[in-house]
Amino acid sequence: MTRLPILMYHNVSNVIDDSRGLTVFNKTLEEQFCYLVDAGYTTYHFSELENKITIEPKSVIITFDDVTENQLIYAVPLLQKYNLKATFFIPFGYIGNVDSWNSGNEKIMSIEQLKELDSRVELGLHSFEHNRYAALSEAEINADFSKCFKIIENSNLKVYNALAYPYGDYPKKEPNKSIFIKVLQKNNVKFGLRIGNRINKFPFKNPYEIMRIDIKGEDSMLKFKIKLLLGRLKLF
Ligand SMILES: [Zn+2]
């Protein structure tokens, strides 16, 4: 079993004063990427893990939610510069629009922008409506998947069936949890990602409860390094 931290990012900004919560300053992101390279971490796409049993001892997965245009402007060039892989999760109903489930201030990439992304970026699912799965019926979840797959088919977009749950939310209690996992399997979802802020063990014990570490704009480098090692922080 190998430790596998999965980092979760959202927005990237070139304005240091914006750096809090879901938004990370681009120079801070560069420092973090630079650290991953210097420390000898190997990055993976989820598609590479499907048939793998072992990974490098020092492994990490980098993820970005919501495919905002700021990720294209600031994160993608850094992934290229440091030759790191990452997975970007698409809320399909908002492609080419804005993040109206949130502030509505961030532009979401268009189909063309998504298609032209560097091969270091793997695309994954982040639902159509960006609703909480725990609040939806089985039929509503299936309908949401159908809308995503229709866009993928019509646009010829290459998307791997790893799914980041909007808000990290999914039914945690039985019988709803088992029903939800069956819906995911029926829709051919290979990996499901919650938040949880803990380090996973690979191979995953449960591929539908994979945990991610929330990297925040205000995190210092020390805090970043500790999160990478320990996940959830109770000391700070
Ligand atoms: Zn989201």
py3Dmol code that shows the C-alpha trace and the ligand (Angstrom):
import py3Dmol

protein = """\
ATOM      1  CA  MET A   1       0.000   0.000   0.000  1.00  0.00           C
ATOM      2  CA  THR A   2       1.285   3.407  -0.978  1.00  0.00           C
ATOM      3  CA  ARG A   3       0.249   6.770   0.421  1.00  0.00           C
ATOM      4  CA  LEU A   4      -1.501   8.845  -2.208  1.00  0.00           C
ATOM      5  CA  PRO A   5      -2.329  12.463  -1.361  1.00  0.00           C
ATOM      6  CA  ILE A   6      -4.739  14.143  -3.793  1.00  0.00           C
ATOM      7  CA  LEU A   7      -4.640  17.929  -3.859  1.00  0.00           C
ATOM      8  CA  MET A   8      -7.799  19.913  -4.589  1.00  0.00           C
ATOM      9  CA  TYR A   9      -7.573  23.376  -6.127  1.00  0.00           C
ATOM     10  CA  HIS A  10     -10.179  25.778  -7.466  1.00  0.00           C
ATOM     11  CA  ASN A  11      -9.319  29.310  -8.685  1.00  0.00           C
ATOM     12  CA  VAL A  12      -5.895  30.798  -9.407  1.00  0.00           C
ATOM     13  CA  SER A  13      -5.302  34.564  -9.395  1.00  0.00           C
ATOM     14  CA  ASN A  14      -2.360  36.872 -10.114  1.00  0.00           C
ATOM     15  CA  VAL A  15      -3.614  39.263  -7.409  1.00  0.00           C
ATOM     16  CA  ILE A  16      -2.104  38.422  -4.030  1.00  0.00           C
ATOM     17  CA  ASP A  17      -5.004  40.042  -2.154  1.00  0.00           C
ATOM     18  CA  ASP A  18      -7.443  37.566  -3.757  1.00  0.00           C
ATOM     19  CA  SER A  19      -5.495  34.702  -2.199  1.00  0.00           C
ATOM     20  CA  ARG A  20      -7.892  33.156   0.309  1.00  0.00           C
ATOM     21  CA  GLY A  21     -10.310  30.253   0.499  1.00  0.00           C
ATOM     22  CA  LEU A  22     -10.886  28.751  -2.936  1.00  0.00           C
ATOM     23  CA  THR A  23      -8.465  31.141  -4.669  1.00  0.00           C
ATOM     24  CA  VAL A  24      -4.704  30.560  -4.693  1.00  0.00           C
ATOM     25  CA  PHE A  25      -2.148  33.230  -5.712  1.00  0.00           C
ATOM     26  CA  ASN A  26      -0.308  32.112  -8.873  1.00  0.00           C
ATOM     27  CA  LYS A  27       3.152  32.623  -7.305  1.00  0.00           C
ATOM     28  CA  THR A  28       2.123  30.460  -4.344  1.00  0.00           C
ATOM     29  CA  LEU A  29       0.891  27.752  -6.724  1.00  0.00           C
ATOM     30  CA  GLU A  30       4.254  27.910  -8.508  1.00  0.00           C
ATOM     31  CA  GLU A  31       6.096  27.497  -5.198  1.00  0.00           C
ATOM     32  CA  GLN A  32       3.933  24.465  -4.391  1.00  0.00           C
ATOM     33  CA  PHE A  33       4.495  22.871  -7.810  1.00  0.00           C
ATOM     34  CA  CYS A  34       8.211  23.614  -7.565  1.00  0.00           C
ATOM     35  CA  TYR A  35       8.278  21.886  -4.171  1.00  0.00           C
ATOM     36  CA  LEU A  36       6.550  18.771  -5.565  1.00  0.00           C
ATOM     37  CA  VAL A  37       9.201  18.531  -8.286  1.00  0.00           C
ATOM     38  CA  ASP A  38      12.141  19.199  -5.925  1.00  0.00           C
ATOM     39  CA  ALA A  39      10.830  16.681  -3.406  1.00  0.00           C
ATOM     40  CA  GLY A  40      10.665  14.041  -6.158  1.00  0.00           C
ATOM     41  CA  TYR A  41       6.909  13.483  -6.390  1.00  0.00           C
ATOM     42  CA  THR A  42       5.422  11.594  -9.345  1.00  0.00           C
ATOM     43  CA  THR A  43       2.052  12.861 -10.618  1.00  0.00           C
ATOM     44  CA  TYR A  44      -0.618  10.607 -12.121  1.00  0.00           C
ATOM     45  CA  HIS A  45      -3.826  10.869 -14.097  1.00  0.00           C
ATOM     46  CA  PHE A  46      -6.756   8.793 -12.802  1.00  0.00           C
ATOM     47  CA  SER A  47      -6.877   6.933 -16.126  1.00  0.00           C
ATOM     48  CA  GLU A  48      -3.383   5.597 -15.382  1.00  0.00           C
ATOM     49  CA  LEU A  49      -4.501   4.126 -12.048  1.00  0.00           C
ATOM     50  CA  GLU A  50      -7.329   2.007 -13.451  1.00  0.00           C
ATOM     51  CA  ASN A  51      -5.209  -1.057 -14.086  1.00  0.00           C
ATOM     52  CA  LYS A  52      -2.374  -0.313 -11.702  1.00  0.00           C
ATOM     53  CA  ILE A  53      -1.589  -2.144  -8.492  1.00  0.00           C
ATOM     54  CA  THR A  54       1.527  -0.240  -7.520  1.00  0.00           C
ATOM     55  CA  ILE A  55       2.592   3.382  -7.869  1.00  0.00           C
ATOM     56  CA  GLU A  56       5.801   5.250  -7.079  1.00  0.00           C
ATOM     57  CA  PRO A  57       6.478   5.574  -3.317  1.00  0.00           C
ATOM     58  CA  LYS A  58       6.239   9.365  -3.552  1.00  0.00           C
ATOM     59  CA  SER A  59       3.093   9.971  -5.563  1.00  0.00           C
ATOM     60  CA  VAL A  60       0.552  12.770  -5.704  1.00  0.00           C
ATOM     61  CA  ILE A  61      -2.507  13.640  -7.785  1.00  0.00           C
ATOM     62  CA  ILE A  62      -3.219  17.289  -8.578  1.00  0.00           C
ATOM     63  CA  THR A  63      -6.860  18.211  -9.227  1.00  0.00           C
ATOM     64  CA  PHE A  64      -8.648  21.420 -10.208  1.00  0.00           C
ATOM     65  CA  ASP A  65     -12.434  21.776  -9.950  1.00  0.00           C
ATOM     66  CA  ASP A  66     -14.808  23.730 -12.186  1.00  0.00           C
ATOM     67  CA  VAL A  67     -12.513  24.415 -15.240  1.00  0.00           C
ATOM     68  CA  THR A  68     -12.501  28.173 -14.687  1.00  0.00           C
ATOM     69  CA  GLU A  69     -10.715  30.288 -17.275  1.00  0.00           C
ATOM     70  CA  ASN A  70      -8.229  31.435 -14.612  1.00  0.00           C
ATOM     71  CA  GLN A  71      -6.951  27.841 -14.453  1.00  0.00           C
ATOM     72  CA  LEU A  72      -6.235  27.974 -18.179  1.00  0.00           C
ATOM     73  CA  ILE A  73      -4.421  31.301 -17.773  1.00  0.00           C
ATOM     74  CA  TYR A  74      -2.398  30.584 -14.612  1.00  0.00           C
ATOM     75  CA  ALA A  75      -2.368  26.861 -13.752  1.00  0.00           C
ATOM     76  CA  VAL A  76      -1.873  25.244 -17.165  1.00  0.00           C
ATOM     77  CA  PRO A  77       1.375  27.156 -17.957  1.00  0.00           C
ATOM     78  CA  LEU A  78       2.740  26.091 -14.551  1.00  0.00           C
ATOM     79  CA  LEU A  79       1.846  22.451 -15.217  1.00  0.00           C
ATOM     80  CA  GLN A  80       3.754  22.788 -18.491  1.00  0.00           C
ATOM     81  CA  LYS A  81       6.721  24.549 -16.892  1.00  0.00           C
ATOM     82  CA  TYR A  82       7.100  21.901 -14.166  1.00  0.00           C
ATOM     83  CA  ASN A  83       5.931  19.004 -16.344  1.00  0.00           C
ATOM     84  CA  LEU A  84       3.231  17.933 -13.902  1.00  0.00           C
ATOM     85  CA  LYS A  85       0.007  16.078 -14.649  1.00  0.00           C
ATOM     86  CA  ALA A  86      -3.367  17.203 -13.293  1.00  0.00           C
ATOM     87  CA  THR A  87      -7.048  16.328 -13.582  1.00  0.00           C
ATOM     88  CA  PHE A  88      -9.593  19.095 -14.258  1.00  0.00           C
ATOM     89  CA  PHE A  89     -13.246  18.408 -13.361  1.00  0.00           C
ATOM     90  CA  ILE A  90     -15.933  19.877 -15.623  1.00  0.00           C
ATOM     91  CA  PRO A  91     -19.375  21.083 -14.462  1.00  0.00           C
ATOM     92  CA  PHE A  92     -20.905  20.417 -17.906  1.00  0.00           C
ATOM     93  CA  GLY A  93     -23.947  22.651 -17.613  1.00  0.00           C
ATOM     94  CA  TYR A  94     -21.746  25.729 -17.246  1.00  0.00           C
ATOM     95  CA  ILE A  95     -19.259  25.227 -20.096  1.00  0.00           C
ATOM     96  CA  GLY A  96     -18.596  28.562 -21.842  1.00  0.00           C
ATOM     97  CA  ASN A  97     -20.582  30.384 -19.156  1.00  0.00           C
ATOM     98  CA  VAL A  98     -19.886  31.498 -15.563  1.00  0.00           C
ATOM     99  CA  ASP A  99     -19.856  29.768 -12.150  1.00  0.00           C
ATOM    100  CA  SER A 100     -23.444  30.787 -11.391  1.00  0.00           C
ATOM    101  CA  TRP A 101     -23.813  28.106  -8.633  1.00  0.00           C
ATOM    102  CA  ASN A 102     -21.146  30.152  -6.843  1.00  0.00           C
ATOM    103  CA  SER A 103     -20.388  33.890  -7.191  1.00  0.00           C
ATOM    104  CA  GLY A 104     -20.958  34.014 -10.947  1.00  0.00           C
ATOM    105  CA  ASN A 105     -17.737  36.052 -11.237  1.00  0.00           C
ATOM    106  CA  GLU A 106     -15.558  33.323 -12.743  1.00  0.00           C
ATOM    107  CA  LYS A 107     -15.673  32.414 -16.418  1.00  0.00           C
ATOM    108  CA  ILE A 108     -15.834  28.695 -17.228  1.00  0.00           C
ATOM    109  CA  MET A 109     -13.789  27.395 -20.164  1.00  0.00           C
ATOM    110  CA  SER A 110     -15.506  26.850 -23.500  1.00  0.00           C
ATOM    111  CA  ILE A 111     -15.580  23.522 -25.387  1.00  0.00           C
ATOM    112  CA  GLU A 112     -12.834  24.872 -27.686  1.00  0.00           C
ATOM    113  CA  GLN A 113     -10.655  25.839 -24.725  1.00  0.00           C
ATOM    114  CA  LEU A 114     -11.194  22.434 -23.123  1.00  0.00           C
ATOM    115  CA  LYS A 115     -10.311  20.677 -26.363  1.00  0.00           C
ATOM    116  CA  GLU A 116      -7.076  22.620 -26.746  1.00  0.00           C
ATOM    117  CA  LEU A 117      -5.768  21.888 -23.255  1.00  0.00           C
ATOM    118  CA  ASP A 118      -2.270  20.458 -22.878  1.00  0.00           C
ATOM    119  CA  SER A 119      -2.031  16.649 -22.686  1.00  0.00           C
ATOM    120  CA  ARG A 120      -0.771  17.046 -19.107  1.00  0.00           C
ATOM    121  CA  VAL A 121      -4.406  17.841 -18.284  1.00  0.00           C
ATOM    122  CA  GLU A 122      -6.853  14.956 -17.943  1.00  0.00           C
ATOM    123  CA  LEU A 123     -10.529  15.927 -17.985  1.00  0.00           C
ATOM    124  CA  GLY A 124     -13.008  14.412 -15.536  1.00  0.00           C
ATOM    125  CA  LEU A 125     -16.671  14.750 -14.524  1.00  0.00           C
ATOM    126  CA  HIS A 126     -18.056  17.259 -12.015  1.00  0.00           C
ATOM    127  CA  SER A 127     -21.782  16.734 -12.771  1.00  0.00           C
ATOM    128  CA  PHE A 128     -23.999  18.818 -15.073  1.00  0.00           C
ATOM    129  CA  GLU A 129     -25.936  21.014 -12.649  1.00  0.00           C
ATOM    130  CA  HIS A 130     -23.324  21.241  -9.847  1.00  0.00           C
ATOM    131  CA  ASN A 131     -25.934  20.085  -7.320  1.00  0.00           C
ATOM    132  CA  ARG A 132     -25.370  18.056  -4.162  1.00  0.00           C
ATOM    133  CA  TYR A 133     -25.858  14.366  -4.986  1.00  0.00           C
ATOM    134  CA  ALA A 134     -27.249  13.678  -1.492  1.00  0.00           C
ATOM    135  CA  ALA A 135     -30.178  15.988  -2.313  1.00  0.00           C
ATOM    136  CA  LEU A 136     -31.036  14.217  -5.596  1.00  0.00           C
ATOM    137  CA  SER A 137     -33.097  11.112  -6.383  1.00  0.00           C
ATOM    138  CA  GLU A 138     -31.641   8.184  -8.306  1.00  0.00           C
ATOM    139  CA  ALA A 139     -33.554   9.289 -11.419  1.00  0.00           C
ATOM    140  CA  GLU A 140     -32.265  12.857 -11.089  1.00  0.00           C
ATOM    141  CA  ILE A 141     -28.663  11.655 -10.797  1.00  0.00           C
ATOM    142  CA  ASN A 142     -29.064   9.431 -13.856  1.00  0.00           C
ATOM    143  CA  ALA A 143     -30.573  12.342 -15.807  1.00  0.00           C
ATOM    144  CA  ASP A 144     -27.659  14.567 -14.770  1.00  0.00           C
ATOM    145  CA  PHE A 145     -25.171  11.949 -16.064  1.00  0.00           C
ATOM    146  CA  SER A 146     -27.051  11.634 -19.365  1.00  0.00           C
ATOM    147  CA  LYS A 147     -26.718  15.376 -19.965  1.00  0.00           C
ATOM    148  CA  CYS A 148     -22.944  15.197 -19.339  1.00  0.00           C
ATOM    149  CA  PHE A 149     -22.466  12.219 -21.659  1.00  0.00           C
ATOM    150  CA  LYS A 150     -24.516  13.888 -24.387  1.00  0.00           C
ATOM    151  CA  ILE A 151     -22.188  16.900 -24.413  1.00  0.00           C
ATOM    152  CA  ILE A 152     -19.128  14.626 -24.431  1.00  0.00           C
ATOM    153  CA  GLU A 153     -20.530  12.680 -27.373  1.00  0.00           C
ATOM    154  CA  ASN A 154     -21.630  15.728 -29.352  1.00  0.00           C
ATOM    155  CA  SER A 155     -18.391  17.643 -28.830  1.00  0.00           C
ATOM    156  CA  ASN A 156     -16.000  14.700 -29.109  1.00  0.00           C
ATOM    157  CA  LEU A 157     -14.357  15.842 -25.898  1.00  0.00           C
ATOM    158  CA  LYS A 158     -11.987  13.337 -24.303  1.00  0.00           C
ATOM    159  CA  VAL A 159     -13.166  12.828 -20.730  1.00  0.00           C
ATOM    160  CA  TYR A 160     -12.141  10.087 -18.308  1.00  0.00           C
ATOM    161  CA  ASN A 161     -14.884   8.818 -15.980  1.00  0.00           C
ATOM    162  CA  ALA A 162     -13.393  10.036 -12.721  1.00  0.00           C
ATOM    163  CA  LEU A 163     -16.025  12.082 -10.880  1.00  0.00           C
ATOM    164  CA  ALA A 164     -15.478  14.877  -8.358  1.00  0.00           C
ATOM    165  CA  TYR A 165     -18.667  15.210  -6.286  1.00  0.00           C
ATOM    166  CA  PRO A 166     -19.869  18.838  -6.232  1.00  0.00           C
ATOM    167  CA  TYR A 167     -19.077  20.236  -2.751  1.00  0.00           C
ATOM    168  CA  GLY A 168     -17.550  16.804  -2.048  1.00  0.00           C
ATOM    169  CA  ASP A 169     -21.088  15.763  -1.149  1.00  0.00           C
ATOM    170  CA  TYR A 170     -22.644  12.281  -1.567  1.00  0.00           C
ATOM    171  CA  PRO A 171     -25.067  10.106   0.453  1.00  0.00           C
ATOM    172  CA  LYS A 172     -23.039   8.842   3.427  1.00  0.00           C
ATOM    173  CA  LYS A 173     -25.702   6.679   5.092  1.00  0.00           C
ATOM    174  CA  GLU A 174     -27.211   3.372   4.029  1.00  0.00           C
ATOM    175  CA  PRO A 175     -29.212   2.433   2.056  1.00  0.00           C
ATOM    176  CA  ASN A 176     -28.705   5.650   0.056  1.00  0.00           C
ATOM    177  CA  LYS A 177     -24.945   5.198  -0.156  1.00  0.00           C
ATOM    178  CA  SER A 178     -25.201   1.759  -1.798  1.00  0.00           C
ATOM    179  CA  ILE A 179     -27.881   3.044  -4.172  1.00  0.00           C
ATOM    180  CA  PHE A 180     -25.642   5.969  -5.121  1.00  0.00           C
ATOM    181  CA  ILE A 181     -22.628   3.710  -5.754  1.00  0.00           C
ATOM    182  CA  LYS A 182     -24.782   1.453  -7.951  1.00  0.00           C
ATOM    183  CA  VAL A 183     -25.809   4.522  -9.992  1.00  0.00           C
ATOM    184  CA  LEU A 184     -22.124   5.429 -10.406  1.00  0.00           C
ATOM    185  CA  GLN A 185     -21.248   1.904 -11.522  1.00  0.00           C
ATOM    186  CA  LYS A 186     -24.158   1.848 -13.956  1.00  0.00           C
ATOM    187  CA  ASN A 187     -22.844   5.084 -15.471  1.00  0.00           C
ATOM    188  CA  ASN A 188     -19.382   3.540 -15.770  1.00  0.00           C
ATOM    189  CA  VAL A 189     -17.767   5.906 -13.244  1.00  0.00           C
ATOM    190  CA  LYS A 190     -14.379   4.469 -12.269  1.00  0.00           C
ATOM    191  CA  PHE A 191     -13.409   6.761  -9.385  1.00  0.00           C
ATOM    192  CA  GLY A 192     -15.510   9.034  -7.150  1.00  0.00           C
ATOM    193  CA  LEU A 193     -13.921  11.863  -5.173  1.00  0.00           C
ATOM    194  CA  ARG A 194     -15.144  13.404  -1.930  1.00  0.00           C
ATOM    195  CA  ILE A 195     -13.115  15.880   0.183  1.00  0.00           C
ATOM    196  CA  GLY A 196     -12.321  14.425   3.620  1.00  0.00           C
ATOM    197  CA  ASN A 197      -8.836  15.963   3.885  1.00  0.00           C
ATOM    198  CA  ARG A 198      -7.011  12.709   4.494  1.00  0.00           C
ATOM    199  CA  ILE A 199      -4.270  10.802   2.681  1.00  0.00           C
ATOM    200  CA  ASN A 200      -5.506   7.822   0.634  1.00  0.00           C
ATOM    201  CA  LYS A 201      -3.853   4.451   0.491  1.00  0.00           C
ATOM    202  CA  PHE A 202      -3.363   3.010  -2.983  1.00  0.00           C
ATOM    203  CA  PRO A 203      -4.837   0.651  -4.182  1.00  0.00           C
ATOM    204  CA  PHE A 204      -7.989   2.469  -3.005  1.00  0.00           C
ATOM    205  CA  LYS A 205     -10.084   0.610  -0.431  1.00  0.00           C
ATOM    206  CA  ASN A 206     -13.221   2.214  -1.838  1.00  0.00           C
ATOM    207  CA  PRO A 207     -12.861   3.843  -5.286  1.00  0.00           C
ATOM    208  CA  TYR A 208     -16.035   5.908  -4.655  1.00  0.00           C
ATOM    209  CA  GLU A 209     -14.851   7.508  -1.415  1.00  0.00           C
ATOM    210  CA  ILE A 210     -11.468   8.829  -2.513  1.00  0.00           C
ATOM    211  CA  MET A 211     -10.359  11.734  -0.371  1.00  0.00           C
ATOM    212  CA  ARG A 212      -8.889  15.061  -1.429  1.00  0.00           C
ATOM    213  CA  ILE A 213      -6.975  17.684   0.495  1.00  0.00           C
ATOM    214  CA  ASP A 214      -8.390  21.175   0.238  1.00  0.00           C
ATOM    215  CA  ILE A 215      -5.503  23.559  -0.553  1.00  0.00           C
ATOM    216  CA  LYS A 216      -6.514  27.063   0.530  1.00  0.00           C
ATOM    217  CA  GLY A 217      -5.318  30.453  -0.671  1.00  0.00           C
ATOM    218  CA  GLU A 218      -4.066  31.429   2.773  1.00  0.00           C
ATOM    219  CA  ASP A 219      -1.977  28.260   3.312  1.00  0.00           C
ATOM    220  CA  SER A 220       1.706  28.952   4.014  1.00  0.00           C
ATOM    221  CA  MET A 221       4.374  26.718   2.436  1.00  0.00           C
ATOM    222  CA  LEU A 222       4.800  25.017   5.813  1.00  0.00           C
ATOM    223  CA  LYS A 223       1.083  24.325   5.988  1.00  0.00           C
ATOM    224  CA  PHE A 224       1.121  23.023   2.399  1.00  0.00           C
ATOM    225  CA  LYS A 225       3.967  20.614   3.214  1.00  0.00           C
ATOM    226  CA  ILE A 226       2.220  19.379   6.365  1.00  0.00           C
ATOM    227  CA  LYS A 227      -1.070  18.896   4.489  1.00  0.00           C
ATOM    228  CA  LEU A 228       0.786  16.885   1.845  1.00  0.00           C
ATOM    229  CA  LEU A 229       2.196  14.637   4.574  1.00  0.00           C
ATOM    230  CA  LEU A 230      -0.701  14.411   6.999  1.00  0.00           C
ATOM    231  CA  GLY A 231      -3.851  15.629   5.299  1.00  0.00           C
ATOM    232  CA  ARG A 232      -6.204  17.063   7.910  1.00  0.00           C
ATOM    233  CA  LEU A 233      -4.596  19.609  10.226  1.00  0.00           C
ATOM    234  CA  LYS A 234      -5.669  19.988  13.792  1.00  0.00           C
ATOM    235  CA  LEU A 235      -2.646  21.955  14.983  1.00  0.00           C
ATOM    236  CA  PHE A 236      -3.288  25.123  13.004  1.00  0.00           C
TER     237      PHE A 236
END
"""
ligand_1 = """\
1
ZN
Zn -17.258 22.602 -8.033
"""
view = py3Dmol.view(width=600, height=400)
view.addModel(protein, "pdb")
view.setStyle({"model": 0}, {"cartoon": {"style": "trace"}})
view.addModel(ligand_1, "xyz")
view.setStyle({"model": 1}, {"stick": {}})
view.zoomTo()
view.show()
